C-alpha cells in the first residue's frame, strides 16, 4: 500500500503544482474561467500560491507524514471551496468535474497517508 501512497501523492502534488502555477501566472483561458466563477485576480493568486504549497506539502509529506496529511486535508478543503464557487454560479457538471476529481484524489491521498502512519 505504501507504493500506491507514493505514486498517488506525487501525482496529486504535480497536479496542484501545475494548476497553482497557472493561477499565479494568470494564464488564459484559466483566468477567464475563474473570473466567470467570481474569483477575482487577487484571490486567484492566493489560491494559486496555496495550491503550489499544498502540492509541495503532499510530496514532502512522504518524508514528514504530518505535513503530508495537513497538506492533503488543506487541498480537500480548497476543492470543496472550488465546488462551492461552481455551484454558486450554477456551473455545469462538465465544468465542475476537474474540481470534483481533484477533491476525490486529495481525499484518497489523505486516507492513504493517515493509514500509513
Secondary structure, 3 states (H helix, E strand, C coil): CHHHHHHHHHHHHHHHHHHHHHHHCCCCCHHHHHHHCCCCHHHHHHHHHHHHHHHHHHHHCCCCHHHHHHHHHHHHHHHHHHHHHHHHCCCCHHHHHHHHHHHHHHHHHHHHHHHCC
